[in-house]
Amino acid sequence: MSLHFHWFLPTYGDSRHLMAGGHGSSMSGDRPATLKYLNQIGAAAEANGFEAVLTPTGAWCEDAWLTTAMMIDTTETLKFLVALRPGLMSPTLAAQMAVTFQWQSQGRLLLNVVTGGESSEQRAYGDFLDKEQRYARCGEFLDVVRRLWVDNGPVTFAGKYITVDNAALGRVPDPVPPVFFGGSSPAAGTVASEFADTYLTWGEPLAAVAAKIAWIRDLAEIRGRTLEYGIRLHVISRDTSEQAWAEADRLLNGLDPATIEKAQASLARSESEGQRRMRELHSGGAGYSQSGDARSLEVSPNLWTGVGLVRGGAGTALVGSHEEVAERIAEYAAVGLDHFILSGYPHLEEAYQFGEGVRPALERRGLVQDRNVAHHAEPVRAPFISAAPADA
């Protein structure tokens, strides 16, 4: 068994602190999302054994397609999990862009299809469909894209929201980009079970994640399909549990209570079922406001909801020693998860905390391959130092 680990590319900026934003809110950091800095994160992700980097989409971040395309030449094996919103471009153009990306990157594109979580943000892009309509359109969009990729057209399709006539591509993508898709509403389950390759959930307690996997698996079986499953989490991993929780305390101590209040009021207006579930986990941070202790937001062993006090979308983190974080990952894997999309603050340094701390613990458990086997054959040697101890 070998799990898949992915990192996150913060195209809105990065920081040593938690940043409010996401789902239509503004995000900003101490480190601007320059191409130079993002390339450093890409290099760190590649060096620490991450397979891909998730690149978000929205008015609050830089464009995912352009940013990742500019990073192809600065990486060698790293793949790019590019977020794509159906409805903001034609399915034929999206399929063509994916073909070009696969060709130029030699097969390093993955796609994260995002229907659009908030109507207010969608309207700013000129999209006035409601949530249910967006999911229906997403299904039609992916239907056309799949036909173009597999059959290479010509494709003629007349749906309620999507219409194309005699569409074809110059070539098919090699390989076909895997489609990652998340959502907690019934409409999301329908689309995921029919068109996704990997179903994604935000980080919830083990039993809740197992129930979501079972839900999608049952829907997929009806359609004769088999999916992989993934989870989106932040991570705070240190040599000891005490050090990790001290870092969680530091992150929360840097937040102004007014910032938390403003962020929670904004997130309460979200149309997203997944966002509602995130907010229910921490109950608006009432426990923390009374105790001032980061662990008051621990909702299951090592699963911390502090990030969700100010951040939209994925709002939970695995917090603990490297061994504890590896053990929680092993438990999630046991209920059926294949992909782990992780992030930390700041993303550059935290990629190394995970790669140098947690990954070896996962290797010892047989959950990932040891990427350093070749380097273990010879001991490290230094000039003028004998391989054997000198006589006294």
C-alpha positions in Angstrom: 0.0 0.0 0.0 1.3 3.4 -0.9 -0.7 6.5 0.0 -0.6 9.7 -2.1 0.5 12.9 -0.4 -0.1 16.4 -1.9 0.8 19.9 -0.7 -0.9 23.2 -1.2 0.2 26.2 -3.2 -0.9 29.5 -1.5 -1.5 31.7 -4.5 -3.0 34.4 -2.3 0.2 34.8 -0.2 1.8 33.0 2.8 2.5 33.7 6.4 3.7 32.4 9.8 0.2 33.3 11.0 -3.4 32.1 10.3 -5.0 34.3 7.6 -8.7 35.0 7.3 -10.3 34.4 3.9 -11.5 31.9 1.4 -15.0 31.4 0.0 -15.2 34.9 -1.3 -13.3 36.7 1.5 -10.0 38.4 1.0 -6.8 36.7 1.9 -3.4 38.2 2.3 -0.1 37.2 3.8 3.3 38.5 4.9 4.9 36.8 1.9 3.4 37.8 -1.4 2.6 35.0 -3.9 5.3 35.9 -6.3 6.4 33.4 -8.8 9.8 33.3 -7.1 8.3 32.3 -3.8 5.8 29.8 -5.2 8.7 28.1 -7.0 10.4 27.7 -3.6 7.3 26.0 -2.3 7.1 23.8 -5.4 10.8 22.8 -4.9 10.1 22.1 -1.2 7.1 19.9 -2.0 9.1 18.0 -4.6 12.1 17.5 -2.3 9.8 16.2 0.5 8.1 13.5 -1.6 4.8 15.3 -2.3 3.2 14.1 -5.5 1.3 17.3 -6.4 0.4 20.7 -5.2 -3.3 21.8 -5.0 -3.7 25.3 -6.5 -6.9 27.1 -5.5 -9.4 29.1 -7.6 -11.4 32.2 -6.8 -11.4 35.9 -6.8 -9.2 35.9 -3.7 -6.1 34.2 -5.3 -4.1 34.3 -8.5 -5.2 32.3 -11.5 -4.5 28.6 -11.1 -3.9 27.7 -14.7 -1.4 30.5 -15.5 0.5 30.1 -12.2 1.1 26.4 -12.5 1.9 26.6 -16.2 4.7 29.0 -15.3 6.0 26.5 -12.8 6.4 23.5 -15.1 10.0 24.3 -16.0 11.1 24.9 -12.4 10.0 21.4 -11.3 10.8 17.9 -12.6 8.3 15.4 -11.1 5.9 17.5 -9.2 2.3 17.4 -10.5 -0.2 20.3 -10.4 -3.7 19.8 -9.0 -5.4 22.7 -10.7 -8.7 23.9 -9.5 -11.2 24.5 -12.2 -14.7 26.1 -12.1 -17.2 24.8 -14.7 -19.3 27.5 -16.1 -16.5 30.1 -16.3 -15.3 28.6 -19.6 -16.7 26.3 -22.2 -16.1 22.5 -21.7 -14.3 22.3 -25.0 -11.9 25.0 -24.1 -11.2 23.4 -20.7 -10.6 20.1 -22.3 -8.2 21.7 -24.8 -6.3 23.5 -22.1 -5.9 20.3 -20.2 -4.5 18.6 -23.3 -2.0 21.4 -23.8 -1.0 21.2 -20.1 -0.5 17.5 -20.3 1.6 17.7 -23.5 3.9 20.5 -22.3 4.3 19.1 -18.8 4.6 15.5 -19.9 1.6 14.3 -18.0 1.7 16.3 -14.7 -1.8 17.7 -14.6 -4.6 16.7 -12.2 -7.9 18.6 -12.0 -9.9 19.7 -8.9 -13.3 20.5 -10.2 -15.0 23.2 -8.0 -18.7 24.0 -8.7 -18.5 27.4 -6.9 -19.3 27.6 -3.3 -20.9 31.0 -3.0 -23.4 32.7 -5.3 -22.1 36.2 -4.5 -18.6 35.3 -5.8 -20.1 33.4 -8.8 -22.1 36.5 -9.8 -18.9 38.6 -9.8 -17.7 36.2 -12.5 -21.0 36.6 -14.4 -22.5 33.3 -13.3 -26.1 33.7 -11.9 -27.1 30.1 -11.4 -28.1 28.9 -8.0 -26.3 26.1 -6.1 -28.4 23.2 -7.4 -28.2 24.5 -11.0 -24.4 24.8 -10.7 -24.1 21.1 -9.8 -26.4 20.2 -12.7 -24.3 22.2 -15.1 -21.2 20.7 -13.6 -22.4 17.3 -14.5 -23.1 18.3 -18.1 -19.7 20.1 -18.3 -17.8 17.0 -17.2 -19.8 14.8 -19.5 -18.7 16.8 -22.5 -15.1 17.0 -21.3 -14.9 13.2 -20.7 -16.3 12.5 -24.2 -13.7 14.8 -25.8 -10.8 13.2 -23.8 -11.8 9.6 -24.4 -13.4 9.7 -27.9 -11.7 12.8 -29.3 -15.0 13.8 -30.9 -16.7 15.0 -32.7 -19.0 15.6 -29.8 -22.4 17.1 -30.1 -24.3 17.7 -26.8 -27.5 19.6 -26.0 -28.2 19.8 -22.3 -30.1 22.2 -20.1 -27.0 24.3 -19.5 -24.3 23.1 -21.9 -24.6 22.9 -25.7 -21.7 22.2 -28.1 -21.9 21.2 -31.7 -19.3 19.0 -33.5 -16.6 19.6 -30.9 -13.2 17.9 -31.3 -9.7 18.2 -30.1 -6.4 18.0 -32.0 -5.2 15.3 -29.7 -6.3 13.5 -26.5 -4.5 14.0 -23.2 -1.9 11.5 -22.3 -2.7 10.5 -19.6 -6.3 11.6 -19.1 -6.1 14.0 -16.1 -7.7 12.5 -13.0 -10.6 14.5 -11.7 -10.8 15.3 -8.0 -14.2 16.5 -6.7 -15.6 17.4 -3.3 -19.0 18.3 -1.8 -21.2 17.2 1.0 -24.7 17.9 -0.5 -26.8 15.3 -2.3 -26.3 17.1 -5.6 -22.5 16.9 -5.0 -22.7 13.1 -4.4 -24.6 12.6 -7.6 -21.9 14.4 -9.7 -19.0 12.9 -7.8 -20.2 9.3 -8.2 -20.7 9.7 -12.0 -17.7 11.7 -13.0 -15.0 11.9 -10.3 -11.9 9.8 -10.1 -11.2 10.9 -6.5 -13.8 12.1 -4.1 -12.5 14.7 -1.6 -13.7 15.6 1.9 -12.6 18.3 4.3 -11.1 17.0 7.5 -13.7 15.6 9.8 -13.6 13.0 12.6 -12.9 9.4 11.5 -16.5 8.2 11.8 -17.8 11.1 9.7 -15.2 10.5 7.0 -16.0 6.8 6.9 -19.7 7.6 6.5 -19.0 10.0 3.6 -16.9 7.4 1.9 -19.6 4.8 2.3 -22.2 7.2 0.9 -20.2 8.0 -2.3 -19.1 4.3 -2.7 -22.7 3.2 -2.7 -23.7 5.8 -5.3 -20.7 4.9 -7.5 -21.5 1.2 -7.3 -25.0 1.9 -8.7 -23.2 3.3 -11.7 -20.7 0.5 -11.9 -17.8 2.8 -10.9 -15.0 2.6 -8.4 -13.5 5.8 -7.0 -10.5 6.7 -4.9 -11.0 8.9 -1.8 -9.0 11.9 -0.4 -9.0 14.4 2.5 -8.0 18.0 2.7 -6.2 18.9 6.0 -3.8 21.3 7.5 -1.0 19.9 9.6 1.1 21.0 12.6 3.7 18.4 13.2 6.7 18.6 15.6 9.2 16.4 17.4 6.9 16.3 20.4 3.2 16.7 21.0 3.9 19.6 23.4 5.8 21.5 20.7 3.0 21.0 18.2 0.3 22.3 20.6 2.5 25.2 21.6 2.6 26.1 17.9 -1.2 25.8 17.7 -1.5 28.2 20.7 0.9 30.6 19.0 -1.2 30.7 15.9 -4.4 31.4 17.8 -2.8 34.0 20.1 -1.9 36.0 17.0 -5.6 36.4 16.1 -7.7 39.5 17.1 -11.1 38.3 18.6 -12.7 40.8 16.3 -11.1 39.1 13.3 -12.6 35.7 14.4 -16.0 37.3 14.9 -16.0 38.9 11.5 -14.8 35.7 9.8 -17.5 33.6 11.6 -20.2 36.0 10.6 -19.1 35.8 7.0 -18.8 32.0 7.0 -22.3 31.6 8.6 -23.7 33.0 5.4 -22.1 30.4 3.3 -24.3 28.2 1.1 -21.8 25.3 1.3 -22.9 22.2 3.2 -19.2 21.4 3.8 -18.7 24.8 5.3 -21.7 24.3 7.6 -20.1 21.0 8.8 -16.8 22.8 9.4 -18.5 25.4 11.6 -20.4 22.8 13.6 -17.2 21.2 14.6 -15.9 24.2 16.5 -19.2 25.9 17.4 -17.9 29.3 16.6 -14.9 28.8 18.9 -16.9 29.2 22.1 -14.7 26.7 24.0 -11.6 28.6 23.0 -13.0 32.0 23.9 -13.7 30.7 27.4 -10.5 28.8 28.0 -7.8 30.4 25.8 -6.4 26.9 25.3 -5.8 25.6 21.7 -6.7 22.1 22.8 -10.3 23.2 23.6 -10.7 23.0 19.8 -9.6 19.4 19.5 -12.7 17.5 18.3 -11.1 14.1 18.1 -7.6 12.8 18.8 -5.2 15.3 17.2 -7.9 16.8 15.0 -8.0 20.6 15.6 -10.6 23.0 14.4 -8.6 26.2 15.1 -7.9 27.0 11.5 -11.6 27.2 10.7 -12.1 30.1 13.1 -10.8 32.4 10.4 -10.4 30.4 7.2 -13.1 29.3 4.8 -13.0 25.9 3.2 -10.8 23.3 4.9 -10.7 24.3 8.6 -9.1 21.4 10.5 -5.6 20.4 11.1 -3.8 17.3 12.4 -1.8 18.5 15.4 0.8 16.4 17.3 4.1 14.7 17.3 5.3 13.2 14.0 4.4 9.8 15.3 0.9 10.9 16.4 0.2 12.6 13.0 1.4 9.4 11.2 -0.9 7.3 13.4 -3.9 9.5 12.6 -3.1 9.2 8.9 -2.9 5.5 9.2 -6.4 5.4 10.8 -7.8 7.5 8.0 -6.2 5.2 5.5 -7.8 2.2 7.2 -11.3 3.6 6.5 -10.5 4.0 2.8 -8.6 7.2 2.1 -6.0 7.2 -0.6 -5.0 10.8 -1.0 -4.0 13.4 1.6 -3.9 17.1 0.6 -2.0 18.9 3.3 -0.9 22.5 4.1 0.7 24.4 6.9 1.8 27.9 8.0 4.1 28.9 6.4 3.9 26.4 3.5 7.6 26.5 2.7 8.9 25.5 6.2 6.0 23.2 7.0 6.6 21.1 3.9 9.9 20.1 5.5 8.4 19.5 8.9 6.1 16.9 7.4 8.6 15.5 4.9 11.4 15.1 7.4 9.2 14.2 10.4 6.0 12.4 9.4 7.0 10.8 6.2 9.7 8.6 7.8 7.1 7.4 10.3 4.7 6.6 7.5 7.5 4.7 5.7 8.1 2.6 8.8 4.4 1.7 8.8 4.6 0.7 5.1 2.1 3.4 4.0 4.5 5.1 1.6 7.6 4.0 -0.2 11.0 5.0 1.2 12.2 7.5 -1.4 15.7 7.6 0.1 16.7 4.0 -0.2 19.4 4.8 -2.7 20.9 7.3 -0.4 21.2 4.9 2.5 23.7 2.6 0.9 26.7 4.6 1.8 27.4 6.5 5.1 28.0 10.2 5.0 31.8 10.9 4.9 33.7 14.0 5.5 37.3 14.9 4.5 40.0 13.9 7.0 37.6 11.8 9.1 38.4 8.1 9.1 35.6 5.6 8.5 36.8 3.7 11.6 37.5 5.2 15.0 41.1 6.2 15.4 43.2 4.5 18.1 43.4 6.3 21.4 
